Amino acid sequence: MLIYGFLILVPIFLPLPDETAHIWSNLTLIAQFAFWGIWWPFVLISMVLMGRVWCGVLCPEGALTEFASRHGLGKAIPHWMRWGGWPFVAFALTTVYGQMVSVYQYPKAVLLVLGGSTFGAIIVGYLYGRDKRVWCKYLCPVNGVFGLLAKLAPFHYKVNETAWRASYGTHSHTQGRTVIPVNCAPLVPLRAMKGAADCHMCGRCSGHRDAIELTWRAPTEEIVRHGEQQNSLWESALALYGLMGIAIGAFHWSASPWFVQVKQIIATWLIDRDIMWPFDTHAPWWVFTNYPAQNDVFSWLDGGLVIAYILTTGLVLGTALSLLFALSSRVLGNWDRKRFNHLVQATIPLAGCGVFVGLSATTISLLRGEHLPVFWANDLRALLLVATTLWSVWLAWRVTGRYTASVGRRLASMAPVIAGLALVNFAWLLMFWLW
């Protein structure tokens, strides 16, 4: 936690690095590489490998919000905070705003985005709940993403319902044993817990009533077996419009020739009509990027187009994917929203990998700036995208088997799924190989 605070706060008081600065000698670059080159991408990988251990054991925000809740007002959680759309909305807003202020490049933007999130976690913890992580449960911008990726984790805390029921006899006062209550900070109903999506893997409930233990499982289990009942449209929106839409737009715009062409067309149109205010660069740094000394300044036109590009990309890709997966679901039978959501969960491996390879652009850029060999980067990206695409295809095939035994119908249902996965791969092909 001290390292987190140090890397967020100290760089804002230092001069911005020039072309002679190095990762090993400049604290600002060290922080940039730590946050965006290592921490964020590899936390995503940790979700797939270990579940939400980061959330339960290592996350500074989680620890701070729980501490604040322990000593706070303990108010009831308001109804508006329980709205299921917050994980999607928070992720979308944070992603777009991060691009507006160039969060991957500048310390003040990091303080605003990460520090602002931490401050929000403390305030929410102080106001609501008692010794809980209300912020993590409902408002954390990456809660939804982590929950999706944790569905792929190879182990989880499994609840044995038979042992739980039996514990009412073996743990009764007449048997001389008592049950020690467990404080589940992320507000997971322990007895009904299935899967790893909501569990923060803190281990506090391990052994509770002799019915909860850490258990290995197939990485396909939670999606294939439990996804039929444990799904929602908001989860689907996060995968389709968030991870495979808005996130792609956020990574794309700085490399996109389409962005440049549209900007030139609009700029010419404005100049021809003597409309000059969109070219002003007076927006403060906390609205749009404004660092004249670095030759990095957004005009109102630049900032507006960045927002428009990201949102348009999200809308186009998300809608196209939604239609393809709706068609896939319809091939399996009459329209069923839960079946649609279940099929969408099959995209989680590729969706998560896409964010990882997108973030790798920052990692590789920093390594290239140090003149380190990065010839392997695109080969590794291709390998990861192919592997996770095949994983998603396998998951989708298994999911279709839950709804029909007809091989022909399952194959027909897979055609739109494969088309959707190909569309996502094409988006990454543009960014890393064609542009």
C-alpha positions as CSV (number, residue, x, y, z in Angstrom):
1,M,0.0,0.0,0.0
2,L,2.9,2.4,0.8
3,I,4.5,1.6,-2.6
4,Y,1.1,2.3,-4.3
5,G,0.8,5.6,-2.6
6,F,4.4,6.5,-3.3
7,L,4.2,5.8,-7.0
8,I,0.9,7.7,-7.3
9,L,1.9,10.8,-5.3
10,V,5.6,11.5,-5.7
11,P,5.9,11.6,-9.6
12,I,3.5,14.6,-9.7
13,F,6.1,16.7,-8.0
14,L,8.9,15.8,-10.4
15,P,9.6,17.2,-13.9
16,L,8.2,15.2,-16.7
17,P,10.8,12.9,-18.3
18,D,12.6,14.0,-21.4
19,E,14.1,11.9,-24.2
20,T,17.2,11.1,-22.1
21,A,15.2,9.5,-19.2
22,H,15.3,5.8,-18.6
23,I,13.0,3.3,-16.8
24,W,15.8,2.5,-14.3
25,S,16.7,6.0,-13.4
26,N,13.5,8.1,-13.7
27,L,10.8,7.7,-11.0
28,T,8.0,8.8,-13.4
29,L,8.9,6.2,-15.9
30,I,9.3,3.6,-13.2
31,A,5.8,4.4,-12.0
32,Q,4.4,4.4,-15.6
33,F,6.0,1.0,-16.3
34,A,4.9,-0.4,-12.9
35,F,1.3,0.6,-13.3
36,W,0.6,0.1,-17.0
37,G,3.5,-2.1,-18.2
38,I,3.3,-4.7,-15.3
39,W,0.5,-4.2,-12.8
40,W,-2.6,-3.8,-14.9
41,P,-1.9,-6.4,-17.6
42,F,-0.6,-9.0,-15.2
43,V,-3.4,-8.5,-12.7
44,L,-5.7,-9.5,-15.5
45,I,-3.7,-12.7,-16.0
46,S,-3.8,-13.4,-12.3
47,M,-7.6,-13.4,-12.4
48,V,-7.5,-16.2,-14.9
49,L,-4.7,-18.2,-13.1
50,M,-5.7,-17.6,-9.4
51,G,-9.1,-16.0,-9.3
52,R,-9.6,-12.7,-7.5
53,V,-6.6,-13.1,-5.1
54,W,-5.5,-9.6,-6.0
55,C,-8.9,-8.2,-4.8
56,G,-8.9,-10.2,-1.5
57,V,-5.3,-10.1,-0.5
58,L,-3.3,-7.4,-2.4
59,C,-5.6,-4.5,-3.5
60,P,-4.9,-1.3,-1.7
61,E,-8.4,0.0,-2.4
62,G,-10.0,-3.1,-1.0
63,A,-8.0,-2.8,2.2
64,L,-8.7,0.9,2.6
65,T,-12.4,0.7,2.0
66,E,-12.8,-2.2,4.4
67,F,-10.8,-0.3,7.1
68,A,-12.9,2.8,6.5
69,S,-16.1,0.7,6.8
70,R,-14.9,-0.8,10.1
71,H,-14.6,2.7,11.6
72,G,-17.3,4.5,9.6
73,L,-20.9,5.4,9.8
74,G,-22.3,1.9,8.9
75,K,-25.2,3.2,6.9
76,A,-27.4,0.9,4.9
77,I,-26.4,0.4,1.3
78,P,-28.7,2.6,-0.8
79,H,-30.9,1.1,-3.5
80,W,-29.3,3.1,-6.3
81,M,-25.9,1.6,-5.5
82,R,-27.2,-1.9,-6.0
83,W,-28.0,-1.3,-9.6
84,G,-26.5,-4.0,-11.8
85,G,-25.3,-1.7,-14.5
86,W,-22.6,0.0,-12.4
87,P,-19.7,-2.4,-13.4
88,F,-20.3,-1.6,-17.1
89,V,-20.9,2.1,-16.6
90,A,-17.9,2.5,-14.3
91,F,-15.6,0.6,-16.7
92,A,-16.8,2.6,-19.7
93,L,-16.4,6.0,-18.0
94,T,-13.0,5.2,-16.6
95,T,-11.8,3.9,-19.9
96,V,-13.0,6.9,-21.9
97,Y,-11.8,9.5,-19.3
98,G,-8.4,7.8,-19.1
99,Q,-7.9,8.5,-22.8
100,M,-9.1,12.0,-22.5
101,V,-6.4,12.8,-20.0
102,S,-3.7,10.4,-21.3
103,V,-3.6,8.3,-18.1
104,Y,-0.9,6.0,-19.5
105,Q,1.5,8.9,-20.0
106,Y,1.2,11.5,-17.3
107,P,1.5,11.3,-13.4
108,K,-1.2,13.9,-12.7
109,A,-3.7,11.8,-14.8
110,V,-2.7,8.7,-12.9
111,L,-3.3,10.5,-9.6
112,L,-6.7,11.7,-10.8
113,V,-7.9,8.3,-12.2
114,L,-6.3,5.8,-9.7
115,G,-6.2,8.2,-6.8
116,G,-9.7,9.3,-7.4
117,S,-10.9,5.7,-7.4
118,T,-9.0,5.1,-4.2
119,F,-10.6,8.2,-2.6
120,G,-14.0,7.1,-3.7
121,A,-13.4,3.7,-2.2
122,I,-12.5,5.3,1.2
123,I,-15.5,7.6,1.2
124,V,-18.0,4.8,0.2
125,G,-16.4,2.5,2.9
126,Y,-16.8,5.2,5.5
127,L,-20.4,5.8,4.7
128,Y,-21.8,2.4,4.0
129,G,-21.7,-1.1,5.5
130,R,-19.9,-2.3,8.6
131,D,-16.5,-4.0,8.0
132,K,-17.5,-4.6,4.4
133,R,-16.2,-3.8,0.9
134,V,-19.2,-2.1,-0.5
135,W,-17.1,-0.2,-3.1
136,C,-15.6,-3.4,-4.4
137,K,-19.0,-5.1,-4.6
138,Y,-20.8,-2.4,-6.5
139,L,-18.8,0.6,-7.8
140,C,-15.2,-0.5,-8.5
141,P,-14.5,0.3,-12.2
142,V,-12.8,-3.1,-12.7
143,N,-15.0,-5.3,-10.5
144,G,-17.0,-6.5,-13.5
145,V,-13.9,-7.3,-15.6
146,F,-12.3,-9.2,-12.7
147,G,-15.5,-11.1,-12.1
148,L,-15.7,-12.2,-15.8
149,L,-12.1,-13.3,-15.9
150,A,-12.3,-15.1,-12.6
151,K,-14.9,-17.4,-14.1
152,L,-11.9,-19.0,-15.9
153,A,-9.8,-19.6,-12.8
154,P,-8.8,-23.3,-12.3
155,F,-9.7,-23.3,-8.6
156,H,-12.2,-21.8,-6.3
157,Y,-13.7,-22.0,-2.8
158,K,-16.3,-24.7,-3.2
159,V,-19.3,-25.0,-0.8
160,N,-20.4,-28.5,0.1
161,E,-24.1,-28.2,0.7
162,T,-24.4,-31.6,2.4
163,A,-21.6,-30.8,4.8
164,W,-23.2,-27.4,5.5
165,R,-26.6,-29.0,6.4
166,A,-24.8,-31.6,8.6
167,S,-23.0,-28.8,10.4
168,Y,-26.3,-27.8,12.1
169,G,-26.0,-31.0,14.1
170,T,-22.3,-31.4,14.6
171,H,-21.8,-27.7,15.5
172,S,-24.7,-27.5,17.9
173,H,-24.2,-26.6,21.5
174,T,-25.2,-30.1,22.5
175,Q,-22.2,-31.4,20.5
176,G,-19.9,-28.9,22.3
177,R,-18.9,-27.1,19.1
178,T,-19.8,-23.6,18.0
179,V,-19.7,-21.9,14.7
180,I,-17.4,-18.9,14.5
181,P,-19.1,-16.3,12.2
182,V,-17.2,-15.3,9.0
183,N,-17.1,-11.7,7.9
184,C,-17.3,-12.0,4.1
185,A,-16.2,-8.4,3.2
186,P,-17.3,-8.5,-0.5
187,L,-20.8,-9.5,0.6
188,V,-21.0,-13.0,-1.0
189,P,-23.8,-15.2,0.4
190,L,-21.5,-18.1,1.4
191,R,-23.9,-20.9,1.5
192,A,-25.2,-20.1,-2.0
193,M,-21.8,-19.3,-3.5
194,K,-21.0,-21.1,-6.8
195,G,-18.0,-20.2,-8.8
196,A,-15.2,-17.6,-8.4
197,A,-16.7,-14.5,-10.0
198,D,-17.8,-12.8,-6.8
199,C,-15.3,-14.4,-4.4
200,H,-12.3,-12.4,-3.5
201,M,-10.2,-15.5,-2.5
202,C,-9.2,-14.0,0.8
203,G,-9.5,-17.4,2.5
204,R,-11.4,-16.2,5.5
205,C,-14.3,-18.6,4.9
206,S,-12.0,-21.6,4.3
207,G,-13.2,-24.5,6.6
208,H,-16.3,-22.6,7.7
209,R,-18.8,-25.3,9.0
210,D,-16.4,-27.8,7.5
211,A,-18.2,-27.1,4.3
212,I,-16.0,-24.7,2.4
213,E,-12.6,-25.6,0.9
214,L,-10.3,-24.5,-1.9
215,T,-10.9,-26.9,-4.7
216,W,-9.4,-27.4,-8.2
217,R,-11.8,-27.4,-11.2
218,A,-11.7,-27.4,-14.9
219,P,-11.3,-23.9,-16.3
220,T,-14.5,-24.4,-18.3
221,E,-16.7,-25.5,-15.4
222,E,-18.1,-22.2,-14.2
223,I,-19.1,-21.0,-17.6
224,V,-20.4,-24.2,-19.0
225,R,-22.1,-25.7,-15.9
226,H,-23.2,-22.6,-14.0
227,G,-23.4,-19.9,-16.7
228,E,-26.9,-20.9,-17.7
229,Q,-28.2,-19.5,-14.4
230,Q,-25.5,-17.2,-13.3
231,N,-25.5,-14.6,-16.1
232,S,-27.0,-11.2,-16.8
233,L,-27.4,-8.7,-19.7
234,W,-25.1,-6.3,-17.9
235,E,-22.4,-8.9,-17.9
236,S,-23.0,-9.5,-21.6
237,A,-22.8,-5.7,-22.2
238,L,-19.5,-5.5,-20.4
239,A,-18.1,-8.3,-22.5
240,L,-19.5,-7.2,-25.9
241,Y,-19.7,-3.4,-25.6
242,G,-17.0,-2.9,-23.0
243,L,-14.0,-5.3,-23.4
244,M,-14.6,-6.0,-27.1
245,G,-15.9,-2.5,-28.0
246,I,-15.0,0.5,-25.9
247,A,-11.7,-1.0,-24.8
248,I,-10.7,-1.7,-28.4
249,G,-11.6,1.9,-29.4
250,A,-9.5,3.2,-26.6
251,F,-6.5,1.3,-27.8
252,H,-7.2,1.9,-31.5
253,W,-7.6,5.6,-31.9
254,S,-4.0,6.7,-31.5
255,A,-2.9,4.2,-34.3
256,S,-5.9,4.6,-36.5
257,P,-5.5,6.2,-40.0
258,W,-9.3,6.5,-40.0
259,F,-9.1,8.8,-36.9
260,V,-6.7,11.1,-38.8
261,Q,-8.8,11.1,-42.0
262,V,-11.9,12.0,-40.1
263,K,-10.1,14.7,-38.2
264,Q,-8.8,16.2,-41.4
265,I,-12.2,16.2,-43.0
266,I,-13.9,17.9,-40.1
267,A,-11.0,20.4,-39.7
268,T,-11.3,21.4,-43.3
269,W,-15.0,21.8,-43.0
270,L,-14.6,24.0,-39.9
271,I,-11.9,26.2,-41.5
272,D,-13.9,26.7,-44.6
273,R,-16.7,28.1,-42.5
274,D,-14.4,30.1,-40.3
275,I,-15.4,28.1,-37.2
276,M,-12.2,28.2,-35.2
277,W,-13.1,27.6,-31.5
278,P,-12.8,23.8,-31.8
279,F,-9.0,24.3,-32.4
280,D,-8.5,26.1,-29.1
281,T,-6.2,24.3,-26.7
282,H,-7.2,25.9,-23.5
283,A,-8.9,22.9,-21.8
284,P,-7.3,22.2,-18.5
285,W,-5.3,19.0,-18.2
286,W,-8.0,17.3,-16.1
287,V,-10.5,17.7,-19.0
288,F,-8.2,17.0,-22.0
289,T,-4.5,16.3,-22.3
290,N,-2.6,19.6,-22.0
291,Y,1.1,19.4,-21.7
292,P,2.6,22.1,-24.1
293,A,6.2,21.4,-22.9
294,Q,5.8,17.8,-24.2
295,N,4.1,18.9,-27.4
296,D,1.1,17.0,-26.3
297,V,-2.0,19.1,-26.3
298,F,-5.6,18.2,-27.2
299,S,-7.8,20.8,-28.8
300,W,-11.5,20.6,-28.3
301,L,-11.7,19.0,-31.7
302,D,-9.1,16.4,-30.7
303,G,-10.7,15.5,-27.5
304,G,-14.2,15.4,-28.9
305,L,-13.0,13.1,-31.7
306,V,-11.3,10.8,-29.2
307,I,-14.5,10.4,-27.3
308,A,-16.5,9.9,-30.5
309,Y,-14.1,7.4,-31.9
310,I,-14.1,5.3,-28.7
311,L,-17.9,5.3,-28.3
312,T,-18.5,4.7,-32.0
313,T,-16.1,1.8,-32.0
314,G,-17.8,0.4,-28.9
315,L,-21.3,0.8,-30.4
316,V,-20.4,-0.7,-33.8
317,L,-18.4,-3.7,-32.5
318,G,-20.7,-4.3,-29.6
319,T,-23.9,-4.2,-31.7
320,A,-22.4,-6.4,-34.4
321,L,-21.3,-9.0,-31.8
322,S,-24.7,-8.8,-30.1
323,L,-26.5,-9.5,-33.3
324,L,-24.2,-12.4,-34.1
325,F,-24.6,-14.0,-30.7
326,A,-28.4,-13.4,-30.8
327,L,-28.5,-15.3,-34.1
328,S,-26.4,-18.1,-32.6
329,S,-28.8,-18.3,-29.7
330,R,-31.8,-18.3,-31.9
331,V,-30.5,-21.2,-34.0
332,L,-30.6,-23.3,-30.8
333,G,-34.3,-22.6,-30.2
334,N,-36.8,-19.9,-29.4
335,W,-35.4,-16.6,-28.1
336,D,-34.0,-17.1,-24.6
337,R,-32.2,-14.2,-22.9
338,K,-30.4,-16.5,-20.5
339,R,-29.1,-18.7,-23.4
340,F,-27.9,-15.6,-25.2
341,N,-26.0,-14.4,-22.0
342,H,-24.6,-17.9,-21.6
343,L,-23.2,-18.0,-25.1
344,V,-21.7,-14.5,-24.6
345,Q,-19.7,-15.8,-21.7
346,A,-17.8,-18.0,-24.1
347,T,-16.1,-14.9,-25.4
348,I,-14.4,-14.1,-22.0
349,P,-11.0,-15.7,-22.9
350,L,-10.6,-13.6,-26.1
351,A,-12.1,-10.5,-24.5
352,G,-9.7,-10.6,-21.7
353,C,-6.8,-11.4,-23.9
354,G,-7.7,-8.4,-26.1
355,V,-7.3,-6.0,-23.2
356,F,-4.0,-7.7,-22.3
357,V,-2.5,-7.3,-25.8
358,G,-3.9,-3.8,-26.0
359,L,-2.1,-2.9,-22.8
360,S,1.0,-4.6,-24.1
361,A,1.4,-1.6,-26.5
362,T,2.4,0.6,-23.6
363,T,4.7,-2.1,-22.2
364,I,6.4,-2.7,-25.5
365,S,6.7,1.1,-26.2
366,L,8.5,1.6,-22.9
367,L,10.9,-1.4,-23.6
368,R,11.5,-0.1,-27.1
369,G,12.4,3.3,-25.7
370,E,15.2,1.5,-23.7
371,H,16.4,-0.1,-27.0
372,L,15.6,-3.5,-25.7
373,P,14.8,-6.2,-28.3
374,V,11.0,-6.5,-28.8
375,F,11.0,-8.4,-32.1
376,W,9.0,-11.2,-30.3
377,A,6.1,-9.0,-29.3
378,N,3.8,-9.5,-32.3
379,D,4.5,-13.2,-32.5
380,L,3.5,-13.5,-28.8
381,R,0.4,-11.4,-29.4
382,A,-0.6,-13.6,-32.3
383,L,-0.1,-16.8,-30.2
384,L,-2.2,-15.4,-27.4
385,L,-5.0,-14.3,-29.6
386,V,-5.1,-17.6,-31.5
387,A,-5.0,-19.6,-28.2
388,T,-7.8,-17.6,-26.5
389,T,-9.9,-17.7,-29.7
390,L,-9.7,-21.5,-29.8
391,W,-10.5,-21.5,-26.0
392,S,-13.6,-19.3,-26.7
393,V,-14.6,-21.6,-29.6
394,W,-14.4,-24.6,-27.3
395,L,-16.4,-22.9,-24.6
396,A,-19.1,-22.0,-27.1
397,W,-19.2,-25.5,-28.4
398,R,-19.6,-26.9,-24.9
399,V,-22.3,-24.3,-24.1
400,T,-24.3,-25.2,-27.2
401,G,-24.3,-28.8,-26.0
402,R,-26.3,-27.7,-22.9
403,Y,-29.2,-26.8,-25.1
404,T,-29.4,-29.4,-27.9
405,A,-28.0,-32.8,-28.7
406,S,-28.3,-32.1,-32.5
407,V,-24.8,-31.8,-33.9
408,G,-26.1,-30.1,-37.0
409,R,-27.9,-27.4,-35.0
410,R,-24.8,-26.9,-32.8
411,L,-22.6,-26.5,-35.8
412,A,-25.1,-24.0,-37.3
413,S,-25.1,-22.1,-34.0
414,M,-21.3,-22.0,-34.0
415,A,-21.1,-20.1,-37.4
416,P,-22.2,-16.7,-36.0
417,V,-20.0,-17.3,-32.9
418,I,-16.9,-17.9,-35.0
419,A,-17.8,-14.8,-37.2
420,G,-17.9,-12.7,-34.0
421,L,-14.6,-14.0,-32.8
422,A,-13.1,-13.3,-36.2
423,L,-14.4,-9.7,-36.1
424,V,-12.6,-9.1,-32.8
425,N,-9.4,-10.6,-34.1
426,F,-9.6,-8.4,-37.2
427,A,-9.8,-5.4,-34.9
428,W,-6.5,-6.4,-33.3
429,L,-5.0,-7.4,-36.7
430,L,-5.6,-3.8,-37.8
431,M,-3.9,-2.3,-34.8
432,F,-0.8,-4.5,-34.6
433,W,-0.2,-5.7,-38.2
434,L,-2.0,-3.6,-40.8
435,W,-1.8,0.0,-39.6
